[in-house]
């Protein structure tokens, strides 16, 4: 029965990460750490890596720490919080960097309405080249209107 609790903790963390990502994107990336995120809003990448990629490392640190402390003295809930963060990070990479920005040409021709809606919402987010007047700060949960456009 304990495994159901751990699965629940992992799923709850994954879902919570969408809110954490929204807040971080709006108030940190478009706020005091704009200098790291700014190059991501430029029309095209000049390099394979952007300063914005530092956020992958920033989000990985708590996940790694939770894995470490979640193994001592025995496997505990911290490990599964770290797992939820890791799984969200993988989903973020696949959706944001692969599907939306096509930094890797793996899913170029999707016809899935949900994924097309995600792309549209993110395109609206990127129409603002500056940090002000942003919209659509989430990643997996976007307003319904982008699925019917």
ZINOR-V668706 format. One record per helix or strand of 3 or more residues. SS is the DSSP state (~ for helix, > for strand). FROM is the first residue (numbers start at 0). LEN is the number of residues. If there is no record, write none. Layout:
ss=SS from=FROM len=LEN
ss=SS from=FROM len=LEN
This chain:
ss=~ from=1 len=31
ss=~ from=33 len=8
ss=~ from=50 len=19
ss=~ from=76 len=24
ss=~ from=112 len=14
ss=~ from=144 len=4
